[in-house]
Amino acid sequence: MILKEFYKNKKVLVMGLGICGGGAAVASWFSKNGAKVTVADLKSKRQLSESMMKLKGLPIKFIFGKHKRRDFVGYDLVVQNPAVPNDSKFLKIARSSGAQIENEATLFFKLHNPKKIIAVTGTRGKSTVSTLIQKILCQKYKNILLAGNIAKLPMLEAVEKINKNEMVILELSSWHLERLQASRVSPFLAVITNLMPDHLNRYSTLNRYYQAKKNIMQYQDSSDFAILNKDCALLANLEKKYDSKKIWFSKNKMIQDGIYFHNGNFFWQQNKKSSKIVSIKVLRLKGSHNIENAMAALAVAKILNLNNSQIARGLKSFSGLGGRLEVVQKENGITFVNDTTSTTPEAAIAALKTFPPKRVILIAGGSDKKLKFQNLAYEIKKSCKRVILFKGEGSIKIRKSLLRVGYKRIIGNVATMRRALSYARQAAVEGDIVLLSPACASFGLFANEFDRGRQFKKILTRK
């Protein structure tokens, strides 16, 4: 651990201000702790005006619109934000001139005790699992903060709200974890919800993406815990890899050490002794995938010795996050559901399986992450009476996959959310579900996936 005073008078470059708030939080924290801060971003001042407002009045230098070699020389530290690829030539320039390269997560691990960090990653479910863990642990501990990729609380802001002996929950993306290995540090308690194909627009191979996720366990020792999904083939073979104690969860089989689901109940098994924790009836989340999410959170609770009553209260207190199978409105017997955080085919498949077949009008598509859509096409054919696709390369691939399986009820090349909802209303009748579950990234038509969801909700709820 290091003290935050270490950064006083250090020359810090924040590479990537962004529009989601993370870059602004990093720049603000360093400036308020006495560092000499510069922010560089390829976007224009106008595009970043909202983020800049968060830094108003702070002595920060801004470089917008273009990167030049001289702008990356002479720093003690460069903070790499998520949109910046590891092979950026400007990171190499900064490193060769003596700068240390960090990201928000590696900084947090240096500023807080890793033995007090619960970290959650995975392709799907990490936000839900992180929040479930917080809801459950709050039944025993007073000050449990959740920070990181979930975007509600930036990590460096969390540093100011806790002391070094308080537990904190971090939701970590593969981008955060890329640099954790270089820092040779891991959390006391690591959770991997699952591994599925994703982000091939960033990673050259799936193995590189999966390895970034596994970095969360790389430097755990025998006193640490790794909570892993036994039903995920890519995780099930990690029993003897890494030094941490493995705690498994499964909805399909009995587990020797961990959590399993049987006959509508969650069970905890340790040392060949099995005990019921709670019934699924206390879980308010829809979808079989949320059984897995609940089990991951229950495993954390059991490791930290919460009793079953505390666990039940925590589960009951959580009805889900926005943008994840979120029922926005019921209108003339038609249900409108916001699942904007569905950015992969597997996520959209899971969403479709929660609704009756042939009653879904699906709004999907967007930009391409180099993923395959054939399995989604088969599920759409079983589940959907109509598909409405946004403009985008991902949408083109979805359409081709649908045509291959003989599905033709497609409206394509839709440029706005308003137009998409107009088409959906025309197709829907009483008892139908209009589901926004894009299976693609949002870049191009929307600022990000959350902007996509906000537009969906705003149009529906505007009086």
N, C-alpha and C positions, 0 to 999 in steps of 0.2 A: 504493500500500500504506500501511496505517496500523499502528501498534504496538498491541498489546492493552492496553498501559498507558493508552491514550487513554480507555478506558471507566471508569477508576477514578473513583469518586464520581458517576458519571452515574446519573440516574434512569431505570431501564429497566423497561418493562412487557412481559412475555411474554404475548401474547394467544393463549390456547389451550395448555393443558398437555398434553392428549391422553393416550392410553393406549398409544401405540407407542414412547414413549421419547424422541422428538425434542424435544418441549417441555421435558422434564425436563433433557435434556442442555444445551439453550440456557440455561435458568435457572441450572443449576449452574455453567456456564462463566462467566457474567457475575458471579455471586455470588463465585466464587473469584478473580476478577480485580478485585474491589473495587467493583463497581457496587452500587447500591441497587435491589434487584430486587423487583418485584411480579408475581404471576402471577394472571391472570383467566381463568376458564373457566366456561361455562354448566353443565357437569356438576357433580354434588354431590361433596362430600368423600369419601363412601363409594365412589362410582364411580371416583374418581381415586386411591384409597388406594395402589395399587401404584406409580403414578408419584410420589406424594408420598414414599414410602419412600426413593426415590433421592435426595431432597433433604433427608433428615433431618439436623438439626443445622446447616443453613445458615440465615443470617439473611434469610429470604425471607417477604414478606407474601403471603397468599393471599386471593383474592376468588372465592367459588364461587356457583353457582346462578343468578345474575342479573347482567346488565350495567346499570350506571347511568352517567349522563353524567359525574358527578363522578369516577368511577373511571378516566376516560381523559384527565384534564386534569393538566398539570403535569409531563410526562415529557420527557426529552431524546430518548428512543428507544423505539419500539414494535416488537417483533418479532412479525410476523404468521405464525402457523403455518398449515399447509395447509388445515385445515377452515374457516378464516376467509375469506369472500369479499372480493374487492377493493372491492365497493360497500358494505361494512359501514358503517353510519352511525357506529359507534363509532371506526372508523379515521379517518373524516372529522373527528370531534370531536378526536381526538388530533392529527391533522395541523394543524388550524386553531389548536390551542393551542400549536403550535411543535415538536411531536415529529417526528423523522425516522422514516419507516417502512422497515423492512428485513425480510428473511426470512433463514433460515439460509444459503442459497446466496449472497445478496448480501453478507452478512457475511464469508463465507469468501473471496470474491473480493477483499475489502478487506484481509484479513489474510494472504493468500498471493499469491505472484506469478502473475498470470494466464498468463504465458508458460510456467509449469510445470504447467498444469492440462489434463488430458485429460477432457473432459466428454461424457457419453453420454446421449442422450434418444431418444424414439420411442414409438409406441403400444405395440408389442410387442417383446420381446427385449432391452430395455435392461439388465436385471439379468444375463442370460446373457452378453451382449456385454461388459459391464463386468468381469465375473469372468473371462471368457476373456482379455481384455486383461491383467488382472493376472497370471493364470497364465503367460502368454507372456512378459511383461516381466520377471517374476521370474527368468527364465532368464538375464537379463543384468544387471539392477539389483537391488541388495540390499534396498532399503527402498521398496517400491511399495505405498502404502496405497490402499484402495478405501473410499469413504465416500459418504454421501448417502442417496438414496431406498431403497437396498438394505437399510437398517435394521440392518446389522451394526455400523457405526461412524458415529455422528453426525459431521457436518462439523466442528463446533467442537471436538470431542474430537480429531479428526485434526490440527487446528492445533497441539495440544500435542505431537504425536508426530513432527513433521517440521520441517526448517528451510526457509527461503524458497527455497532452490535445489534442493529435491527435488521430483520429479514426484509428482503425486497424481491418482488417477482418481476422478471424481465421477459418480454416476448421478443425473440431474436430471429431475424430473417437470415437467409443464407449470406446476404451481403454483410451483415454484422459479423457473422461467424468466419468469413474468409480471413479476417485479420486476427481472430482470436488465437489461431494456431501459432502465428508468428510471435504473439505475446506470451505463449507457453502458459496459458491459464485456462481453467475451466471452473464452472460453478460447483457448489456442494451438491446440488440436486438438479439433474438435467432431465428434461422430458422431450422425447421425440414422438410426436403424435402419429406420424406415418411418413412415408416417402413415395411420391408419385412423380411422373414426368411434369416438368415445369421449367420455365425460364431458359429455354434453349435459344432465346434471343440474346442471352447474356453469356451462357456457358457453351463451350464448344462440344461437350459431350454430357450425357446424363450422369455419368460417373463423377464428373467434376462437380456437378450440382449436389449429388448425394454426399460426396466427401466433404463439401462445405458444411452441410448439415451435421455430419458426424463429428466435425471439429468440436462440437459442444462437449464431447466426452474425452477428447484427446489427452488432456492432462489431469483428469480425475485420478484420485488415489483410492486406496482400499477403504477409506473412511467415507467416501462419497457414494452417491446413488445415481443410477441411470434408470429411468422409467421408460420402457419400450413396448411397442405394439407387437405382440406375438403373431397377430394375424397379417402383418405386413412382411412379405417374404424377404424384403431387402433389409429388415431389421432382425428377423428371427434367427439369423446365423451369427449374431454378435455375442453369444453367450460367453465365449472365452476371449473375446477381444476387449481391450481396454481394462483398466485395473479396478474400476468401480464395481459396487454391488449392483447386480441387475434385478430389477423388479419389473415383472411383465404384466400386461393386461390383455385379455382376450374375451370377445363376445361369442367365440365359436368353440372353445375348448376349456377344460379345467387347467388351471395354472398351479404349478408347485409353489412358486414364490411370487405372490402378487394378487391381482384382482381378476375375477372372472364373473361372467353373467350366466345365470341358469334359472329357468322357469320364472322369469320376471323379477329376479332379485340379484343384487350385487353381493359377491362374497369376497372375503379376504382370506388367503391361505398362506400360512407361514409355518415352517417346521412340521409339516404334514398335518396341521390342524386348520380346519376350515370353519369360518364363522360368517353368518349373514351380517351385512352392514345395513342396507336399506332396500326397500322395494323400488322398482322403477316408477311406481306411482307418484313418488315425490319429485321426479324429474319433469320439469315443465317444457323441455326442449323437444321439438319434433324431429323425426328422422332417425333411422338406425345408426347413422354416423355419429349422432350425439350420444348414443350408448357408449361408444368408444371414447368420446371426449370426456364423458362423466367418469369413466373408469380411470383415465389418466389422472384426473383431479383427485379421485378417491385414493389412489396410490400415494400421492403426496401427503394427503391428510393422514393416512395410516402411518407413514414413516414418521410424521411429526406428532404422532400419538393423540390425535383428536378422537373423541369418543363418537359413537354412532349418532347420538342426539345432536351433537354439534354439526356433524356432516349432513344430517337430514335437514336441519335448519338452513344451512348454507345452500344446499341444492334447491330448496323451496324458494329461496330469496331471489333466484335468477331465472328470468323468463327469456333471456336471449339478447343478443347484440343487434343493433341496427344494421341493415344491409345483409343480414343472414336469415333467409326465410322469414323476413319481417312482414307481417300483414299490415299493409298501409291503410287499406280502405275496403269496405264492402259496399257496392253500389249496384242497386237493382238485381241483387242476388249474385253478383259477380265479385270474386275476391281478387284483390290486387296485391301481389307479393313482391317485395324488394329483396332480391338475392344478388345484389351488385358485386359483392366480394367473390362471387363465383367467377374466377378468371382462368379456370382450366376445364377441359372436357369432363374430367372425373367429378369436379365439384357440381357441374350442371347435371350430370347423371344422378348424383346423390339427391339433388333438389327434386328432379322429376320423379324419383321413386317415392317421394313423400306424398304424392297426390294421386287421385284416381286416374286410371288410363283414359285417354281420349277426351279429357276435360281441360287440357292445358293449352293456352295460347302462349307460346314462348317468344319472348323478345331476347335476342341473342346476337352474337357476333361483335366484331371490332377489329383491333389490330392483332397481328399474328405473333405468337411466341414460339413458332416452329414446332407446334404440337400436332398430334394426330387426332382426327375427329371421327374415325370410323365407328368406334363403340358408342359415341354420342349419337351418331346417326341412327343406329339400331334402336337406341332408347327413345329417341324422338319419334321414330316410326311407331313404337308401341304406345307412347304417352301423349302425343300432341295432335290436336286437330288443326293447328296452324302454326307456322314459324315465321317470325318477322325478323329480318336481319339488317343490322346497321351496315353502313359502308365500311369497308376495310378488307385487308388481305386475309384476315382470319375468317371473315364472313364468306369470302370466295371459296375457301377450303371447306367450310361447313356445307355450303351449297353443293359442291361437287360430291362430298361424301353422302349427302342426302339423296342426290339423284342416283348414285350408285346402288343404293338400297331400295330404290323405287318410290321415294317420297317426293311429292311434287307440290304440296300445299305450302308454298314458300312465297313470301313477299320480301324482295331484296332491295339492297342499295338505298336504305332509308337513312336520311341525313340528319334527322333531329329526333329527340325524345318525344316531342309533341306529336310528330307525324307517326312515330311508332305506336304511341298510345291511341291515336285516332284509328289506325288500322286494327288494333287489338279490340277496341270497343265495337267496331263494326262486326268483328268475327265472333264476339262472345255473346253467350246467352246465359240465362239464369242457371246457376250451378257450376259455371266455368271458373277457371283460375287463369288470370293473366299474370304470368311469371316473368320477371326480369332476372334472368340467370345467364349472363352473356357467354361464359366459357372462353372468353378472350380478354385481353387487356383493353384499356379504354383510350389509349393515346390516339390523338387525331380529332375525334369529335368531342371529347371531354377532357377536362384538366387531369382527372385521375378517376379511379373507380368510385371514390366517395362523391365526387361531383356528379357522376353518372347517377348514383342513387339519389342524391339530393334533387336533381332535376326530375326524376321519376316521381318522387314524393311531392315536390312543389306543384307540379302540374295536376296531380290527383287531388290534392287537398286545398288548392286555391278555390275560394268561394266565388 
